């Protein structure tokens, strides 16, 4: 089965990630173009999203047993509270070092 990432972010960041991760053999999909009923945790190795844009989505998937990477330009009490509700979450500060981020994402996706 092909490895997949579910990415909740703006179109620009989505296209960047799609280009980077396709070279690594990883598909990137957006829940923003799918009906919520089609969000199947069994299809994905990782969820990535930007806070606060993806906060409502993160709360809907908090029971999923897959890693969730939360990207933000800063840390706040609200974000810390959200992360406590998502047991498999990790925080990344923007702007990202894409080489480092790509390496971490690929390690997570290919290690399952």
C-alpha positions, 0 to 999 in steps of 0.5 A: 500500500502506498504511504499517505499523509493527510495535510490540513493547510493552505493550497500553497503549503499543500503544493510544496509538501506534495512536491517534496513528499511525492519524490519520497514515495508518499502521497499527500491528500487534503481533508478539505476536499473530502467529505468527513465520512471519507476521513479514514485513519487506516489510509494514512501514516501521518496527519499534518496541519497548521494551527489555528486553521486545522484546530477543528479538524484535529479535535475531530480526529483526536481518537485516531492512533496515528501521529499528528504533526501540528505546525504553528508560528508560536506556542500558546496556552490554547495550542498546548491545551489542544495538544494534550487532547491529541496523544500522538501529537508533535509540535513544529515551529514555523518557518520550517527547515524543510530538509529537516522536516522532510527527514522527520516525516519520512522516518515516521511514514516509512517506519510504520 
